[in-house]
Structure formats: C-alpha cells, structure tokens
C-alpha cells in the first residue's frame, strides 16, 4: 500500500512540475494537466488529484501575503508589504488584508508557511523569550 501512495505522490509531483511556465505557476498549464488526466486517467485518479491539488494550493499560497491587522491599514502600507514580499521571494506577491481581533496592535503577515510578526503581542513574546 505504501508503494501505491508513493507512486501517487510521485505522479502528482511530476504533474506539478508541468504546471509551470518560466518558474511561475500557469493557469493554462494546470488546465492542460487536468485535461490530460481526464483523457488518460491513472489507476487512482482521485488520489492523484488530491495530491496534485495539495501541491498547487501550497504553491499558490506562496504568492499571497495575508496581512492580519488590529486597526485600520492604509493602501500604501499594503502596497509596501506587497513590494517587500515580492522582492524577498523574487516572485509577484499580492496582499490580502484581514482584521484580527486577537491582535491588540500591529500586524502579522503570513505568506505560505512563513509568518512575520510585528504585533504588540509578538514583540512582548520576543522580549520575554530574550530575558
């Protein structure tokens, strides 16, 4: 059974690699991969699609910075964050603002699995850890 799961993940990774053009995820390439799978269904098509979707979702999340904020955030601030993240990750990054009632002040930026903390709670936690 483990061998079957390994083959499914391997096929999903191969299809994932075919989903890029010039290092960027391409909607046209993804559509092409899905069309190919529809015509040439593998042994366990649902399992392959689930594994492929997981990879696509993780990759897409790397291009969106979710900015959690305690109070109002100006468009200039959001654009500055988008520019900084685009430079840092060397790919186009868009921002999505999300109010977070759990924050007392400041911002928290999530992009993929990375979190950049600039909130009051985060700064207090960092100060507490350094003592």
N, C-alpha and C positions, 0 to 999 in steps of 0.2 A: 504494500500500500504506500509506503514512504517513497518508493521509486516512482509510483504514479504521480504523487504530489510534486516530486522533484521535476518530473517531465513537464507537468502542467506549468509550474513556475518558470522553467527554462523556456518553454514556448511563449509564455506571457512576456518574459524579458526580451526575447527576440522580436516579438511584435512591437513591443515598446520602443525598441531601438529604431524600428522602421517608421516610427511616428514623428520623427524629427526632420527638419529641413534647416540646414546651416546652424545646427546647435539649438534650435528653438522648436518647441512642440508645435506641430502644424495640424490645424483642424482638418485640412484636406487629407493629410496623411492618415490621421486617425479614422476618418471616414473610409479611406481606402482599405485600411486594415480590417475594419468592421465588415465591409463589403466582401473582402476576401474570405473572412471567417464564415460569412453567410453562405457563400458558394462552396467552400471547402471546409466543412465543419470537422474539427478534430474529434477525437474519441470522447472527450468530456467537455463539450463546448461551454456549458455554464460555468464550470470550474475555471476554464481558461479565461472567460470573460470577466469573472470576478477578480482573478489575479491581475489581469490587464488593467481593469478599472482602478484597482488599488494603486497601481504604479502611476497611472495617468493623474489621479486625484492628488497624489503626493507631489508629483511634478508641478501640477497647476498651482498648488498651494505655495510653491516657492516663488511665485510671481505676484502674490497678493500680500501686502502688508496690512494686517488688521490692527488699527490704532484704537486701543481702548483708552477712554479718557474720562476724567472725573467731571470736568466742566466743559464749557464751550471750547472748540478748537477751530481756529481760523483756517481758511482755504490755503493761505500762504504757508502755514505750518505743515499742513498735509502735503503740499507740493514739495516743501523742503525735505520731508521724510521720504517721499517717493524718489526724489533726486538722490538723496544719500543712499538709499537702499539699492537703487539702480546702479550706482557707482560701486557699492560694496559687493553686490552679487554679479555684476557685469552682465545683467540682463534687464529688460524692461520690467519694472515693478510698479504696480498700481496700488493705491491705498483705499482702504475701506474703513470709515470711522464707525466706532461702536461705543456708545455710552456704557460705562461700567460703574454701577452704583457701589461696588465693593471698593473702588478707589476713592481715597479722601482728596487727593490732589495729584497732579502729574499725569504721565502717560505710560502705557505699556504697549510695545509694538511686537506683534507676533508675525513671523514670516516662516512658513514651513514649520520646522521643529525648533527654530531659534526664537528666543524671547529677549527683548531689550527692555529693561526696566528703568523707568525714570519717574517712578511714583514715590510719594512720601513713604508709603509702607515698604517699598523696595529699598529706599535709601536708609530707613531705620533698621531694616533687617541686615543690610550690608554693614552698617555701623555696629550693630550688636554682634555680628559674627567676627568683626575685627578686634573686638575688645577682649 
